[in-house]
Amino acid sequence: MLSLWRRDLAQGLSAAIRSAFGVEHDPVAEIPPRRALGDLAFPAPLHLARELRRRPREIAEELARTWRPPAGVREVRVEGAGYLNVYFDRPAFAARLLAEPLLGADPGVAGKVVVEHTNINPNKAAHIGHLRNAVLGDTLVRCLRALGLPVEVQNYIDDTGVQVADVVVGFVDIERRTVAEVAALPEPFDHHCWDLYSRVGAWYEEDPSRQGLRRETLHELEAGHGERAEMGRLVARRVLARHLGTMARLGVGYDLLTHESDILALDFFHLAFEKLQAAGAVRLEAEGKNAGCWVMPLADTPEFAGLEDPDKVIVRSDGTITYVGKDIAYQLWKFGLLGKDFGYRWWPEQGLWQTAVEGAHEHPGFGGAERVVNVIDARQSYLQKIVRAGLSALGHQDAARRSTHFAYEMVTLSAATARLLGFAAEDGRALEMSGRKGIGVKADDLLDRLEEKAREEIAARNRELEREELRRLARQIATAALRFFMVKTTTTRVLAFDFDEALSFEGDSGPYLQYSLVRARNIGRRLAGAGLEAEVRPEAAAALAPELWSDDLWELVHAVARTGEVVEKAASTLELSLVARHALDLAQAFHALYHHHPVLHEEDPALRRTRLATFQVFARGLRTTADLLGIPEPERM
């Protein structure tokens, strides 16, 4: 909401400057360090002093006399060397915060944003590192939608890649199972594949010639025919269903599942490859280590200049397509630049649309984005640059500029958590995971352990709870713990996951935010139990005397008003930890005021109503940010 006030006040001040001095100026509003200095401060007089050849304070005093700010502003004062400090009508402003949405749509926003996230290879159980991708992607989607942008969420399913091929080799060549036998394996199927995948890696090491089976399997998967291709489809579908169930536990959802097998079957890549050939963006190497490969030469591209080997293989000498080749075709489709579309079919068991070679006649429109955000870990930065270079080489410079790689660092386990889960961490260092070696924590196992620890904590505090309510609360708290932990750290840092830190009811944690929400809601419950007014309506808040809002109470109201600006910055910079930090700041400010400004035992009805209104504003603010973070609000803690 504060951003709207900034804009409206800046426009009004600009008009006043034009009227008073005959010059054009775009005023910028700052937030004073203390509320005693006002709610917004305009340094415009300081910026105009040189042009007008007048002292800043003199300019400020003239503007203070002539500027007529809109309703809702109580006063404009000249402060310091020449600042114009704006003081809001506190009751009216608080009433608006109680009545109006804290986040609003930008009227200038147009065009769909496609966000691709999660993208787990469907060959084994999801692990803790995958959760960071999914949570960051889902949080970004929530923020963009809250800001009024149309967003389409896609989950790319690499069902023809090396990882799936290796699991197929494990079933066919190590375990000697038929498709029917694999179909009959009990759940959790993805856990079986987890163990099998690491066995395949060791099996290859025993005899490297066995990797020929991987190449054979890859060819069958890409062609879509044969027993190995059928086995690959079964493995991918069963594992994918498990992945979707894992993500649903965290409230993560999608609009479209995009299958790599459909990109190949519909010849998306060959269509894109023909475009690259026609543009002279790829060449066939006749000699050297890339002999027989089609490569994209990038030595003359600024982003790749100086690299020892800047050329990127798009098609290998054996005819198989590299990941980046498929990614270029997929990125073109996302922007509606490929000239071809998927078929689409509904997956009723999952309630999701997915791509197909031939699909339903009626379906939503997918792709055709104005902007694309790919949530992929930082190790893939080079490949994402190549995708953008491919778009540029085809003449789609605007699409390349609107292709954003949302990069993040990987997740490790703290030494304490690694020991708790049965892994040896050397010298107290965090443990790095490896799916191929079988070192890591399955996402569902982690969630189960978090829920178990949450149940123990809740049961110790609330011995009277029924089993079902205990289970529900434990799941809500585990979700909050994990989601907040994945977002609170800047994406440029490796994240060492720690059980005790994530589940703490105090400090920087999701459960702490949940506790704050419950505590704020209980104020109204206790008031109602005492027969007192339990809620302040916006019109009642507007009628309160301005002097009842002390500066410390008003600082909390003001902080809530800044929520929209925080979310806008987080979404534009992809630094979602700003939202987590803002939520924590709100919660900590609330707890600092809670005992100094009691509500239930305050005898003055007007002051009691002011404090209650302040805490209601806080609850709206924290509830809004918690929803963006995917943190559920429990009934009790």
N, C-alpha and C positions, 0 to 999 in steps of 0.2 A: 504493500500500500504506500510506503514512504516514497517509492520511486515515482508514483503518480503525482504525489504532492510536490516532489522536486521538479518534475516536468512542468506542472501547472504554474508553480511559483516562478520558475525560471522564465517561462513564456511571458508572464505578467511583468516581471522585472525588466525583461528585454524591451517590452513595449514602453515601459516608463522611461527607460534610458533613451529610447528613440525620441520620445515626446519631449523630454527635458533637454537633451543635448544634441539631437539630430544625428546620432551615430548608431551603427549597428553593432550589437555585442551579444554574444551567447553566454549568459551567466552560468556559472558552475556552483552548485551547492555543496558545502562541506558539512560534516557533523561535528559540532563543538565537542571538546573533550568532556565537558560536564553539562548536565541539564540546566544548571543555574545560568549558563551562558546561552541557553536557547536550544531549539530543536534542530534548526538548520542555520548555516551561516554562509552568506554570499560575499566573497572577496572582490566582487566586480569593481567597486570604487578604486581599489588598489591597481587593478589591471587597466583602468581607464585613465589613471592620473597622467601618464606621459602623453597620451593622445590629446586629452583635454587641457593639459598644462595647468592643472589645478591640484590642490592638495586632496589626497584620498578622503580624509575625514570630511572635508567641505562637500565633496561630491556625495558622500554617503548621507550627510545631513539633508541635502536637497532632495535626494531620492526618498529618504524616510518621510519627508513632508508630502511628496507628490504621488508616491506609489500607493495604490489602493489594492492591497492583497485580498484574495477571496475570503469568503466566509470560512471560519474554522481557524483563522489566524487571530490570536488575541492582541499581538503587539509586534512591532518591528523596532528594534533599538540599534543605535550606532554604537559599536564596541571597538575598543583598541584603536589601531591606526586608521581604520576606515572600513570595518566589516559591517555588513547589514545582517543582524541576527534576528531570526524569526522565532517567535514564541507561539506555539499552538494553543488553541482553546482546548485545554486538557479534557474537560468532560465531553465535549463534542467529538474530539479525536478518539477517545476511548470508546465512545458509543459506536463510532464507525467500525472500530476494530472488533466489536462484539457482533455487528450486524452484517458486515460485508466480507467477501472472501479475502484472505490474506494474499493469495496469489491470483493474478489476473492475466488474461491473454494480452499479448502485444498486438495492437491493431495492425501493425505493419508486417506481421508474420504471414507467410504464404508458402505453400508447397510442403510435400510430405518429406519426413525424415525417416530413412531406413536405418535401423540399428540392428546390427548382426552381433549376437553374442552367444555364449556357452560353447557351441561348436566342439563338443567332445567326440573324439573318435569312438564309434560304436563297437568297440572290441573288448571292453572290460568295464568294470565298475568305475564310476566317477570318483575322483580323489579330491582331497582338500584344495589343491591348486585350482581345480576346475570351479570350485565354489566362489573363488575370488572373481573370476571372470563373470560368472552368472550374476553375482550380487552387484558388482559394479555396473554391468550392463542393465540390469533391471532397475537399479537406482537411477541411472541416467534416464531411462525411459520414463520413470515416474516423474522426474523433474521436468522433462520436456513436455510431457502431457499436462502437467500442472500449470505450465506456462502457456498452454493453449496451442501447442504445436501438434499437428497430426503425425503420429508415429506408427510405423509398421515394424514389428519385431520379428526378425528371422533367425533361425537356428540352422546352421549349415551342417549337414550330415555327410561326413566323408566315408561313404559306405563302399568305396572301391579302392581305398588306400592300402599302404603297406601294413598298417596295424591290423586291419580286418583280415588281410591276406594271411598274416602270421597265425591268427587264431584259427582260420580255416585249415592251414597246414597242420596245426596242432590237433584238430579234430579228425582230419582225414588221414594224416600220415603218422601221427604219434599214437593217438587213442584209437584209430581205426574205426571210427563211428560213422554210421550212415546219417543222412539228413533226418530220417524218421527218429533215430535214436537221440540225436541232438535236440530235436523238437520235444522229446519226451523228458528231457532232463528237468529236474525240479528247480524251483526258485530257491535262493537267488541265483539266477543264471549268470548274471554279470560277475558274481564272485567266483564262480567256477572258471569263467573266462580270464579273470584276473590271474589266477594261479597258472592256468594253461599258458597264458601269454609269456610269463617269465620262464616257464619250462621250454618254450620254443626257442627263446633267446639262447639258453644254455645248450640246447640241442644243435643249433647252428654252429656254436663255438666248437662243439666236439668234432664236427665235420663240415667245414665251410662249403663243400660242394652241395650240401643240402639246400643252400639258398637258391639253387635252381628251381626248387619247388615253389619258392616264394614268387619268382619271376613268372613261372607257369600259372600260378594262381592269380597274380595281378592281371595277366592277359585275359584270363577267363572272366574275372570280375569286370574289367573294362568292356569286354565284348558282350557280357550279360548272358552267356550261354554255357552249359555244361554243369556237371555236378558241383564243382567248386563254386561256381557263380550262384547256384541255388543255395549252397551251404552259406555263402557270404550274405545273401539276402536274409536268410533265417537268423544268422548271428546278429546282423545289424538291427533287424527289427526287434528281436527280443531284448537286446542290450539297450536300444533306444527307449523302449517302453520303460525299462528300469530307470534310465536317466531322467525321463520325464517325471516319474514318480518321486525321485530324489529331489528334483527342483521344485515340485509342487509342495513338498514339505516346507520349503522356504518362501512360498508365495511367488515363485518365479514362473512366468508364463510366456507364451509365444503366439504370434499370429500365423506364422508359416514355417514349416519344416522344409528346407531345400535340400534335395538329395543330389549328391555328386553323380550318382549313376544316371539320373535323368539329364544332367548337363551333358554327359557323354552320349547317352542314347539319342538325344535330340540334336546331336552334332553342334552344340553351342560353341565348343572350342574350335571346331574346324571353320565355322562361320567367322569367329573372331580371328582365327589364324589367317584366313584369306584376306581379311581387312589389314592385318599386320603385314602380310606379304605385299599387298597392293600399295601400302604406304612406304614400303622399303624399310620397315622397322625390324625385320628379322632376316637372317641370312643362314645358308647352309654351309657349315664348316667342312672343308675338304681335308684338313690335316690338323695335327696337334691332338691334345687330349680330348677336344670336343669334336673330333672328326666324325662326320655322319650325323651330327646334332644340329638342330635349328636353334640359333641363339639370338638374343636381343643384344646388340652392341650398345654399350652404355658409356664408353670411355669419354665421349664428348658431352655427356650430360653432367651439369655442375654437381649434382648430388653424388655422383659416382666417380668424379674426376679424382685421379690419384690412387685409386684402388689397384692392388696388384693384379686382380682378375675381375675387371668390371663387367665382362660379358656374362649374361645369364642364359642358361640352357632352358629352352621352352619345350622342345620335343627331344627326347633322348634318341640315341642312335638305334635303339631297338623298337622305336615307334611309340613308346609310352609317353604320356604327357606329364610334365612336372606339375607340382602344386600351383606354381605361379601362373602357368598357362591356363589352368582351369579358373584361377582366381581372376585373371584379366577378363575372361569371358563372362564370369559371374558378375563382376563389377559393371561391365557394360550393360548387362541385363538389368541390374538394379536401377540404373539411370534411364532405362528405356532406350538405350542406344544400340542394342544388338540387332534389332529388326526381327526378332523371333521371341516366342513366349512358351512357357511351360503349359502342360495340362495341369489340372488341379483336382485332387480327390479329398474327400472328407474322411478322417480317421475317427469313427464314432466312439471307439473305446477311449480315445484320448481327448475327444472334443476339439480337434485341430485340423486345419487345412495343411496338406502337404503336396509337394510337386509330383507330377506324374508325366508319363509319355502321352497318354490319352486320359482325359479326366472328365469331370462333370461339365455339362453345358452352361450351368449357371454357377458362378462363384464370385467372390469379391475380386476387385482389381488389385493385383500385387505388382510391386516394382514401380518404375516410373518416378523415382525419387528426385527431389530437389537437392538433397544432401544425404550422404551416406557416412555412417560411423561404424567402423569395424573394431570391435573390442577384442584385441588379440595381444598376447603378452609381448613384452619389450624385445624378446629374442627374435621376433618376426618383423622387426622394424625394417630391415633390409628388403625383405620380400614385399612389404607394403609399399615401399618406395618404388619398387619395380612395377607394381600394379599401377601406381600413379604415372610412372614414366610411360607405360603402355598406353594409357588413355591419352596422354599428351602427344605421343607419337602418331596417334590416329586423328589428331586435330581437336580432341576434346579437352582443351586446356581448362575450360570452366569446370567441367566435371572432375578433372584432376584436382583442382583447387578445392572443390567441395567434397573431396574424399578425405575423410579424417581417420587416422589411426589412433584409437584410444589405447595407448600402451600402458602396461603396468608390470611391476616386478613380481617374481614368483613368490610362493608361500613355502616356508620351511616350518619345522616344529621346534619349539623351544626345547632345551635340554631336558627340563623337568617333564614336559608333555611327552617327549620321545621315550623317556624311561617309563612313564606311566603306561604307555601303549606297547611296551615290550621291545623297544628298539634301543640299541646302544649308541649314545651320543658321545663322541670323543671330546675329552677335555672340557666338558661343559658347553660345547658349541651347539648351535642349532643344527638340526638334521635336514639335509637336502634329500628330496625324494626322487626315486627313479622307478617308473612303472615297468620298464623292461626288466629291471632286476628284482621286481616285486617289493621294493622298499617304498613304503608310503602308507597313507591312511585312507581307507575307503570313506567316501563322503557319508554314506549311511551309517557306518560304524561310528564315525565322529559324532553325527547327530544323535545316535542312540546313547553314546556316552555322555553327551551334554545333557540330554533329557534325564538320564539316570542321576547325574549329579544335581540337576535342578530339582528333581523329585525329592532327593535327600534333604536339600536345603529347605524346600517348602514344607515338607512333612515335619521337620524339626520346629518350624515356626507355627504351623497350623495342623495340629494333631487331629482336629475334628473333621478334616476334609474327606469327602467321599472319593473313592478310587477314580471315578471318571473325571471329576473336577481336578483332582491332583494330576492326572495324565494330561488334561487339556492345558493346565497352567504350566506344567513342565515343558510341553511342546512350545508354548508361546514364549517362555523365557529362553529356551534353547535357541529358538529362531532369532530372538532379539540379540542374544549373546553373539551368535555367529555372524549375523548380518552386520551388526555394528562394528565388530572387530575387523571385518573385511573392508570396511569403508573408512574407518577413522584415521588410518595412516595414509600419508601421501603416496600416490601410486609410483613415485620414483624410488621408493625404499622397499627392500625385501622385507616381507612380513613374516615374523616368527610367531606362529600361533601358540598361545598358552592357555590351557584350560582355566586355571584359577583366575587369571586376569580377565578373560572373556566373561566368566560367570559372576564376577564380583558385583555385589549389590551397591557398592560405593565406588566413586571415582569414574574413570572413563570407560563406561560399559553400557551395553544395551539394557540390562536389567535395572541399572540406576535410572535410566530414562523412564522405564516402565514404573518403577517405584514412585518417581516424581508425579507421573500422571495419576496414579492411584491416590497418592496423598492429596493432590489438588482436588480430585473428585470427592474425596471423603470429607472435605470441608463442607460442601453442600449437604452431604448426608447427615453430618453431625448437627448442622443448623436446623435441618428439617426435623431431626429427632428431638431438638429442643424447642420446637414450635416456632422457630424464627424463619425469616425470609431466606430461602435457600438459593435463589438465583436473582441476579440483577438484570433486568431487561435493558436493551439499548436506550430506550427513551428515559428510563429511570437514571441510567448512568449520565446521560446528557444533562439532567437536571441537578446534578450534584455541584457543590461549590468548588471552584478551581483550587482554592487553597487547601482543600482536604487531601489533594495528591501531593505528598511530600516528594522531594527530588529522587529519593531512592526508590519509592514505589513507581514514580514516573519513568525512571530509567528502565525498569522491567517492561513497562508498556511500550516504550520507545524501541527497545530491543526487539520485541515481537513485531513491531511495524517494519523493521528492517529485514524481516524474513524473506520477502520477495526479492530484494536486492541480492541477498546471499545466494538464493537459489539461482537467480539469473547468472551471477558470476560463476557459480559452480558448474552450471550447464555449459556456459560459453568457454570456460577454461578446462573443462573435464577434470577439475579438482574437486571431487565429490566429498572429500574430507572436510571441506568448508561447511557443508550441511551438517555433518556429524559434530563439528566443533561448535556450530551455532546452537544446535540442540543441547549440547552439554552446557554452554554458557547460560542458556535460558534456565535449565534445571538448577544449576548452581546458584544463580541469582535468586530463584524462587526459594530455595532452601535457606539462603542467607536472610531472606525477609520473613520467612514463615514464623519464626519465634519472636522477632522484633515487632511484628505487626499482627498480633492475634486477631482472629475474626470472631470466633464463638464467644469469647469472654469480653469482647469490647462492648461497653455499655452505651456508647453514643451510636444511635442507629445510622446516622449519616456517615460517620467514619467507618462503621462496620460495613456499610454498603460499598463505600469506596474501596476498602481493602478486598472485599469479595469480588468486586468488578475487576480489580487489578489481577487477582488470581484466576478469574475466568478468562481474561485476555491471555494470561500466560498459558493456561490449559489449551486454548485454541491454537496458540503458536506452537507449543510443543507437540500437540496432536498432529498438526500439519506437517511438521518436520519428521516426526516419527513415521507417519504414513509414507513420506517420500523415502525414508530409509527402510521401509518394509517391516517396521517394528510393530507387532500387534499390541493392543492395549488390553491388559488383563483386568478381570474384575477385582482381584486382590493380589497381594504379594506375600 
